[in-house]
Amino acid sequence: MTLYRSRAFLLDHIRHILAFYDDHAFDPAGGFFQCLMRDGRVFDPATRSLVGSSRVVFNYALAWRQFGEERHHRSMLHALADLRQRHFDPKTGRYAWRVVGDHIADASDICYGLAFVLLAYAQAHRAGVEEARSWIYETRDLLERRFWLPADGLYASEADADGVVSGYRGQNDNMHACEAMIAAYEATGDAWFLERAAGIARAMTVSLAEATGGAVWEHFHADWSPDLEYGRGDTSNHIRPWGVQTGHQTEWAKLLLILDRHAPEPWRLPRARALFDRAMALGWDAEHGGLIYGYDLSGTPCDRDKYFWVQAESIAAAALLASASGDERYWEHYDRLWSYADKYFVDHAYGAWYRILTPDNKRYDDRKSYSNKMDYHTMGACYEVLNVV
């Protein structure tokens, strides 16, 4: 067994990441700073994103359950209170997408953000916060009112103040809704959440993927036909990037196998293998190592940059595939991904992972965490691997 497959290594690595945020991100005035330099200096103390604030709750809820250290419990409650106070408007029942200080800078209703709110509450409830159970259902009902498209069996992506959804449809919103629904099922035992997650997963990874040669595409028109032009040539939109996202293929592989943990379906393992195998074949950089950000439907790279979350999600998927299939080849992928990430992404001097690297693995700058990173992907990957080692 390699170092990377040992429980001791994984637990130590989670602690290594947490220490960075423990030491630098805690804001005594409320919540956690989300914009941090490599050495932990805060470069923007005021900006908080809904996704980032939710991810901090996730991080400390899992840490409290894993390690049982009271400081992690306090941090979870501190982050949870900030999510309720800074982002949630009890008058409207809605959440602010981005807040600067006490000012709402962007009040957009975006399904992707609400999915992370639901994930945060689910993990908080599993970590012993009893009142979070009602918040799970409160958020579920908000998602249903604002975004659910019953005729399509999927969620819309954004809505205006009057609740009118735009014509844009996105896989990322639905993928993270699926993830949150699984977590809500694990927190409540309510089969409704598991059934909803299963329906989303089949629609995104099977039905809709048929139109794009089996690849999970990112953007769709209102009728769920693939929008092959949305965002083409724009590499600045990190929530809605163009192309086949290497990391989203492997992230879906991971989610399919987590669903099988609860209610197995014979199609999921073969589909997870197909998604992962193609992502590794087309996304692995044979010259510099690591998985690139994305490629087009012909397999030609469209963004060769390396993103931390792509490597992390693929590590988790590889481990789950190795466990589910018994195929040693997936452990070999796992070790190769970890070896690359450990060499280039893990900051052994200051802690946590770098966010983005050039194609040849150089840092673009010394900013480690932008407003929504918070290393949710990296610690989450370690926790998933701990389920199978």
CORMOVEN-V580646 format. One record per residue. N is the residue number from 0. SS is DSSP state (h for helix, s for strand, l for the rest). PSI is psi in whole degrees, 0 to 359 (NA if undefined). Layout:
N;SS;PSI, N;SS;PSI
This chain:
0;l;136, 1;l;165, 2;h;318, 3;h;344, 4;h;2, 5;l;141, 6;h;322, 7;h;317, 8;h;314, 9;h;317, 10;h;319, 11;h;325, 12;h;321, 13;h;315, 14;h;321, 15;h;318, 16;h;313, 17;h;322, 18;h;324, 19;h;314, 20;h;325, 21;h;316, 22;h;333, 23;h;338, 24;l;340, 25;s;126, 26;l;111, 27;l;335, 28;l;349, 29;l;128, 30;l;204, 31;s;141, 32;l;141, 33;l;352, 34;l;101, 35;s;140, 36;s;175, 37;l;318, 38;l;6, 39;l;353, 40;l;141, 41;s;122, 42;l;348, 43;l;94, 44;l;345, 45;l;328, 46;s;129, 47;s;129, 48;s;152, 49;h;319, 50;h;314, 51;h;316, 52;h;323, 53;h;321, 54;h;328, 55;h;320, 56;h;312, 57;h;310, 58;h;312, 59;h;335, 60;h;315, 61;h;324, 62;h;319, 63;h;317, 64;h;324, 65;h;313, 66;h;338, 67;l;24, 68;l;129, 69;h;329, 70;h;327, 71;h;324, 72;h;316, 73;h;319, 74;h;321, 75;h;312, 76;h;323, 77;h;316, 78;h;322, 79;h;317, 80;h;322, 81;h;321, 82;h;317, 83;h;326, 84;h;323, 85;h;324, 86;h;328, 87;s;133, 88;s;106, 89;l;340, 90;l;322, 91;l;341, 92;l;12, 93;s;170, 94;s;141, 95;l;131, 96;l;320, 97;s;134, 98;s;137, 99;s;108, 100;l;236, 101;l;9, 102;s;131, 103;s;111, 104;s;335, 105;s;114, 106;l;16, 107;l;140, 108;s;111, 109;s;126, 110;h;321, 111;h;317, 112;h;315, 113;h;329, 114;h;320, 115;h;329, 116;h;313, 117;h;318, 118;h;318, 119;h;313, 120;h;323, 121;h;315, 122;h;325, 123;h;319, 124;h;319, 125;h;335, 126;l;10, 127;l;4, 128;l;100, 129;l;319, 130;l;344, 131;h;339, 132;h;316, 133;h;329, 134;h;329, 135;h;310, 136;h;327, 137;h;315, 138;h;322, 139;h;315, 140;h;324, 141;h;317, 142;h;319, 143;h;316, 144;h;318, 145;h;327, 146;l;339, 147;s;133, 148;s;92, 149;l;327, 150;l;335, 151;l;340, 152;l;28, 153;s;173, 154;s;141, 155;l;173, 156;l;324, 157;s;152, 158;s;151, 159;l;183, 160;l;335, 161;l;1, 162;l;11, 163;l;123, 164;s;150, 165;l;173, 166;l;352, 167;l;138, 168;s;139, 169;s;145, 170;h;327, 171;h;319, 172;h;317, 173;h;325, 174;h;315, 175;h;335, 176;h;319, 177;h;312, 178;h;315, 179;h;323, 180;h;321, 181;h;314, 182;h;322, 183;h;323, 184;h;315, 185;h;330, 186;h;325, 187;h;336, 188;l;7, 189;l;116, 190;h;340, 191;h;316, 192;h;319, 193;h;320, 194;h;320, 195;h;316, 196;h;318, 197;h;320, 198;h;317, 199;h;314, 200;h;316, 201;h;319, 202;h;315, 203;h;321, 204;h;346, 205;h;293, 206;h;305, 207;h;331, 208;h;343, 209;h;329, 210;h;346, 211;h;40, 212;l;25, 213;l;349, 214;l;143, 215;l;114, 216;l;162, 217;l;321, 218;s;143, 219;s;155, 220;l;175, 221;l;334, 222;l;9, 223;l;21, 224;l;144, 225;s;133, 226;l;99, 227;l;355, 228;l;343, 229;l;119, 230;l;7, 231;l;130, 232;l;355, 233;l;108, 234;l;9, 235;l;341, 236;l;100, 237;l;350, 238;l;328, 239;l;67, 240;l;158, 241;l;154, 242;l;181, 243;s;116, 244;s;116, 245;h;312, 246;h;333, 247;h;333, 248;h;315, 249;h;328, 250;h;322, 251;h;323, 252;h;316, 253;h;312, 254;h;322, 255;h;321, 256;h;329, 257;h;320, 258;h;319, 259;h;338, 260;h;330, 261;h;322, 262;l;85, 263;l;143, 264;l;137, 265;h;338, 266;h;342, 267;h;314, 268;h;312, 269;h;322, 270;h;319, 271;h;318, 272;h;317, 273;h;316, 274;h;312, 275;h;313, 276;h;318, 277;h;322, 278;h;320, 279;h;321, 280;h;320, 281;h;336, 282;h;342, 283;s;131, 284;l;104, 285;l;336, 286;l;312, 287;l;353, 288;l;163, 289;l;166, 290;s;133, 291;l;168, 292;l;314, 293;s;166, 294;s;165, 295;l;182, 296;l;344, 297;l;353, 298;l;4, 299;l;129, 300;s;138, 301;s;344, 302;s;109, 303;l;0, 304;l;158, 305;s;126, 306;s;141, 307;h;317, 308;h;332, 309;h;316, 310;h;317, 311;h;312, 312;h;327, 313;h;326, 314;h;312, 315;h;316, 316;h;319, 317;h;317, 318;h;316, 319;h;322, 320;h;319, 321;h;316, 322;h;316, 323;h;327, 324;h;337, 325;l;9, 326;l;114, 327;h;338, 328;h;328, 329;h;328, 330;h;326, 331;h;318, 332;h;317, 333;h;310, 334;h;321, 335;h;318, 336;h;316, 337;h;317, 338;h;318, 339;h;310, 340;h;320, 341;h;325, 342;h;320, 343;h;327, 344;l;325, 345;s;127, 346;l;98, 347;l;344, 348;l;314, 349;l;343, 350;l;162, 351;l;191, 352;s;149, 353;l;158, 354;l;313, 355;s;141, 356;s;159, 357;l;169, 358;l;329, 359;l;25, 360;l;36, 361;l;150, 362;s;139, 363;l;325, 364;l;186, 365;l;19, 366;s;123, 367;s;316, 368;s;121, 369;l;186, 370;l;341, 371;l;6, 372;l;284, 373;l;15, 374;l;30, 375;h;320, 376;h;318, 377;h;312, 378;h;322, 379;h;322, 380;h;317, 381;h;317, 382;h;321, 383;h;317, 384;h;324, 385;h;339, 386;l;343, 387;l;3, 388;l;NA
